[in-house]
Amino acid sequence: MRALALRHGLTVSGARSSLPVYVRQLWSRRSFITAFATARLTAQYSQARMGQLWQLMTPLLNAAVYYFIFGVIMDVRHGVPDYVPFLLSGVFVWTFTAQSILTGTRAISGNLGLVRALHFPRASLPIALALQQLQQLLFSMAALVVILCCFGEFPDLSWLLAVPALALQALFNTGVALTMARLAARTPDIAQVMPFVLRTWMYASGVMWSLHHLAAGGRLPHAMVIVLQWNPAALYIDLVRYSLVDSFTAAQLPPHAWLLAGGWALFALVGGFIYFWRAEETYGRG
């Protein structure tokens, strides 16, 4: 049958393109990716009475709960100047990563009708969903700026450093979303496990407390300190805090923080994209 198909010029339906061709196909569908992300963002809270205001209320309510539990009851705010800006920036940045990965996990399994009905580069879906979370972050960051000003953190030239920090984080999130999209397409149960994995990762990323003070306390082995410092989520959170919070200084950043952040972004994006592309023919089948 294969020889007969080749003799008559037939090709496999949905066959994987070469990597350069695949990248060009994605670029040619950039309008679809942007429109899909914007439509998903608009429809996300369309059934709620408060509508798009929940884009801001959700991380703020999470921050309020974390402040009460960790800042008041557990008193981890002790020794952390400007704890409210410290906590809010951590929650907003962490939410960006967590939601990008969660939506990426369901990129294929949650859009099987679209995948099976149309032929297009499947990477469009996790990339569009990561773009949706970036759009939502920009809306949230505008509100975060207002809140920071209310707590005495006023705009400064250092705030511009948040742009490359968030850009690197967006690239990292997209790469992880691509990886999780392929894994969850083969093993749907991963989507049920991810909330627990992300919750554990959040606690290890210094969202509610200062990893710098924890490491300086001498209670952790040196190897554990290195692992915490190299944690990509913690790196992006710390870089944004360094940009926006005056009391968070360069001394609280791990060595070579920007280089590590760029390395994680490049590794996740390139590795995740190639990993997803290699299974292009299998999505939506079986």
matplotlib code that plots the C-alpha trace (Angstrom):
import matplotlib.pyplot as plt

x = [0.0, 2.8, 4.4, 1.0, 0.5, 4.0, 3.5, 0.4, 1.9, -0.2, 1.2, 0.3, -2.6, -1.4, 2.3, 4.8, 6.5, 10.2, 11.1, 11.8, 8.6, 6.7, 8.0, 7.0, 3.5, 3.1, 4.2, 1.7, -1.0, 0.0, -3.3, -5.2, -3.0, -3.6, -7.3, -7.8, -5.9, -8.0, -11.3, -10.5, -9.6, -12.8, -15.0, -13.2, -15.5, -18.4, -20.8, -19.8, -21.6, -18.3, -17.0, -13.3, -12.9, -12.2, -8.9, -7.8, -9.9, -8.6, -4.9, -5.9, -8.1, -5.3, -2.9, -5.3, -5.6, -1.8, -1.3, -3.7, -2.2, 1.5, 1.8, -0.4, -0.8, 2.7, 4.3, 6.7, 6.5, 8.9, 12.2, 10.7, 10.4, 7.4, 5.8, 2.5, 4.3, 6.6, 3.6, 1.5, 4.3, 5.0, 1.4, 0.8, 4.0, 3.4, -0.2, 1.2, 3.3, 0.8, -2.1, 0.1, 1.1, -2.4, -4.0, -1.2, -1.9, -5.4, -4.4, -4.9, -7.3, -9.6, -9.7, -10.0, -12.9, -10.8, -7.7, -9.7, -11.6, -8.9, -5.3, -3.0, 0.2, -0.9, 1.6, -0.7, -3.0, -0.5, 1.2, -2.2, -3.1, 0.3, -0.4, -3.8, -2.1, 0.4, -2.5, -4.2, -0.9, -0.6, -4.1, -3.2, 0.2, -1.6, -3.6, -0.5, 1.2, -1.7, -1.6, 2.2, 1.8, -0.7, 1.9, 4.7, 6.3, 6.4, 7.5, 11.2, 13.6, 14.2, 10.6, 11.7, 13.6, 10.3, 9.8, 12.7, 12.0, 8.4, 9.4, 11.8, 9.2, 6.7, 9.1, 9.7, 6.0, 5.4, 8.1, 6.7, 3.1, 4.2, 5.9, 2.8, 0.5, 2.2, 2.5, -1.2, -2.3, -0.9, -1.7, -4.8, -4.5, -1.6, -4.1, -5.5, -2.0, -0.8, -2.6, -0.8, 2.6, 2.1, 1.1, 4.3, 6.3, 4.7, 5.8, 9.4, 9.4, 9.2, 5.8, 4.9, 8.3, 11.8, 14.0, 17.1, 16.3, 15.5, 18.9, 20.8, 19.4, 21.6, 18.8, 19.1, 21.9, 24.0, 22.7, 19.1, 19.9, 21.4, 18.3, 16.0, 18.1, 18.1, 14.3, 13.1, 9.8, 11.7, 14.1, 11.4, 9.6, 12.8, 13.7, 10.3, 10.5, 14.0, 12.5, 9.4, 10.1, 12.7, 13.6, 14.3, 18.0, 20.5, 22.0, 18.9, 19.2, 21.1, 24.4, 24.0, 20.2, 19.7, 21.9, 20.1, 16.7, 17.7, 19.1, 15.9, 13.8, 15.9, 16.1, 12.3, 11.2, 13.5, 13.3, 9.6, 8.9, 11.0, 9.5, 6.0, 6.8, 8.1, 4.6, 2.7, 1.3, -0.2, -2.4, -6.2, -5.8, -6.7]
y = [0.0, 2.4, 1.8, 2.3, 5.6, 6.8, 5.9, 8.1, 11.0, 10.5, 11.5, 10.7, 12.8, 15.1, 14.1, 16.0, 18.8, 19.5, 21.8, 24.9, 24.4, 23.9, 27.2, 29.0, 27.4, 28.7, 32.2, 32.2, 31.5, 34.2, 36.0, 32.9, 32.5, 36.0, 36.0, 32.6, 33.9, 37.1, 35.3, 32.8, 35.7, 37.6, 34.5, 33.3, 35.2, 36.0, 34.1, 35.9, 39.1, 40.9, 39.8, 40.6, 42.1, 38.6, 38.7, 41.1, 39.8, 36.2, 36.9, 39.6, 37.2, 34.7, 37.3, 38.2, 34.5, 34.1, 37.3, 36.1, 32.6, 33.3, 37.0, 37.1, 33.6, 32.2, 35.7, 35.1, 38.8, 39.3, 40.5, 41.2, 44.9, 46.0, 42.6, 43.5, 44.6, 41.6, 39.2, 40.8, 40.8, 37.2, 36.1, 37.9, 36.6, 33.0, 33.0, 33.8, 30.7, 28.4, 29.3, 29.1, 25.5, 24.5, 25.8, 24.3, 20.9, 21.0, 22.5, 19.4, 17.4, 20.4, 21.2, 17.7, 18.8, 21.6, 19.3, 16.5, 18.8, 21.1, 20.7, 23.3, 23.3, 21.9, 24.0, 26.9, 25.9, 25.8, 29.0, 30.7, 29.7, 30.9, 34.2, 34.4, 34.3, 37.0, 39.2, 38.6, 39.3, 42.7, 43.6, 42.5, 44.3, 47.6, 47.1, 46.0, 49.3, 51.2, 49.0, 49.3, 53.1, 52.9, 51.2, 53.7, 52.0, 54.7, 54.3, 54.4, 53.6, 50.2, 49.3, 49.0, 45.9, 44.1, 44.1, 41.7, 39.7, 39.1, 38.5, 35.7, 34.3, 34.3, 32.3, 29.8, 29.4, 28.8, 26.1, 24.3, 24.6, 22.9, 20.1, 19.6, 19.7, 16.7, 14.8, 15.3, 14.5, 11.0, 10.7, 12.8, 11.9, 14.4, 17.2, 15.9, 15.8, 19.2, 21.3, 19.4, 19.7, 23.4, 23.9, 22.2, 24.3, 27.5, 26.8, 26.2, 29.4, 32.0, 33.4, 34.0, 34.2, 35.3, 32.5, 34.7, 34.9, 31.2, 30.4, 32.9, 31.3, 28.3, 25.8, 24.3, 22.3, 24.1, 21.8, 22.7, 26.4, 26.0, 24.2, 26.9, 29.6, 27.9, 27.3, 29.2, 30.3, 31.8, 33.5, 35.3, 36.3, 37.7, 39.6, 41.3, 42.1, 43.5, 45.7, 46.9, 46.8, 49.2, 47.2, 44.1, 44.7, 42.9, 41.3, 39.1, 37.8, 34.6, 35.0, 35.4, 35.7, 37.3, 34.7, 31.8, 33.3, 33.6, 30.1, 28.6, 30.5, 29.3, 25.7, 25.5, 27.1, 25.3, 22.0, 22.2, 23.2, 20.4, 17.9, 18.9, 19.0, 15.5, 14.1, 16.3, 13.3, 11.8, 14.6, 14.0, 10.3, 7.2]
z = [0.0, 0.8, -2.7, -4.3, -2.5, -3.4, -7.0, -7.2, -5.2, -2.1, 1.3, 4.9, 6.2, 9.0, 8.5, 10.6, 8.7, 9.1, 11.9, 9.7, 7.7, 11.0, 12.3, 9.1, 9.3, 12.9, 11.9, 9.0, 11.6, 14.1, 13.5, 14.5, 17.6, 18.7, 18.0, 19.8, 22.9, 22.9, 22.4, 25.3, 27.6, 26.8, 27.3, 30.4, 32.8, 30.5, 32.7, 35.9, 37.0, 37.7, 34.3, 33.6, 37.0, 38.3, 36.4, 39.1, 42.0, 41.9, 42.6, 45.1, 47.0, 47.0, 48.3, 51.1, 52.1, 52.0, 54.0, 56.7, 57.0, 56.4, 57.3, 60.4, 61.8, 60.9, 61.0, 58.2, 57.4, 60.3, 58.8, 55.4, 54.7, 52.6, 53.1, 51.3, 48.0, 48.4, 48.7, 46.0, 43.4, 44.2, 43.9, 40.6, 39.0, 40.3, 39.1, 35.6, 35.6, 37.3, 35.0, 31.8, 32.8, 33.8, 30.6, 28.5, 30.1, 28.6, 25.3, 23.3, 25.4, 25.9, 22.2, 20.6, 18.4, 16.8, 16.5, 14.8, 12.5, 11.1, 9.9, 11.5, 13.6, 16.9, 18.7, 18.0, 20.9, 23.8, 22.4, 22.2, 25.7, 27.0, 25.2, 26.8, 30.3, 29.2, 28.2, 31.5, 33.4, 31.6, 32.9, 36.4, 36.4, 35.6, 38.8, 40.7, 39.9, 41.4, 44.5, 44.9, 44.8, 47.6, 49.7, 49.0, 46.0, 43.3, 39.7, 39.1, 36.3, 37.9, 37.1, 33.5, 34.5, 35.0, 31.2, 30.4, 33.5, 32.5, 28.9, 30.0, 32.2, 29.3, 27.1, 30.0, 30.6, 26.9, 26.7, 29.8, 28.4, 25.2, 27.2, 29.4, 26.4, 24.8, 28.1, 28.9, 25.4, 25.9, 29.7, 30.5, 34.3, 34.4, 34.4, 37.7, 39.3, 38.2, 40.8, 43.6, 41.7, 41.3, 44.9, 46.0, 43.5, 44.8, 48.4, 47.1, 45.1, 47.9, 47.0, 50.7, 52.3, 51.6, 50.3, 50.9, 54.7, 54.8, 53.2, 55.4, 58.5, 58.1, 58.6, 55.1, 53.6, 51.0, 48.2, 49.1, 49.0, 45.5, 44.3, 45.7, 44.1, 40.7, 40.9, 37.7, 39.2, 42.2, 39.8, 37.9, 41.1, 42.6, 39.5, 39.4, 43.1, 42.5, 39.8, 41.7, 45.4, 46.7, 49.8, 47.7, 46.7, 44.5, 47.6, 47.8, 44.3, 43.6, 41.7, 38.0, 38.3, 34.9, 33.2, 35.0, 34.1, 30.4, 30.4, 31.8, 29.3, 26.3, 27.5, 28.3, 25.0, 22.6, 24.4, 24.9, 21.3, 19.8, 22.2, 21.2, 17.5, 17.5, 18.4, 16.0, 14.1, 17.2, 18.5, 18.3, 17.3, 19.2]

ax = plt.figure().add_subplot(projection="3d")
ax.plot(x, y, z, "-o")
ax.set_aspect("equal")
plt.show()
